[in-house]
Amino acid sequence: MSEERMTERSNQLKEKIIGLFSCGTIVEQLNLVDTLQHLSVDHHFHEKIDSTLRSAHAGEFNSSSLHHVVLRFRILRQQGFWVSPGIH
């Protein structure tokens, strides 16, 4: 595969991932952020991740799933957002 073709394919895949940010719930978006961070490719999606985190921080978050609550808490805290450890 030529370098030009690999760059083109890489850009296509990035666009598909960016599209994933626009659909789904905030929990699905946080799972996507978590996955991108684990794969160490989150730097390619800095703007979308920042936008998602700001939405997750500013918006009301109600979930009965401990996993979802902990995911939101961990990701926001890791990125420097203040999140109360208490129950509201």
Secondary structure, DSSP 8 states (H G I E B T S, - for coil): --HHHHHHHHHHHHHHHHHHHHSS-HHHHHHHHHHHHHTT-GGGGHHHHHHHHHHHHHS----S-HHHHHHHHHHHHHTT----SS--
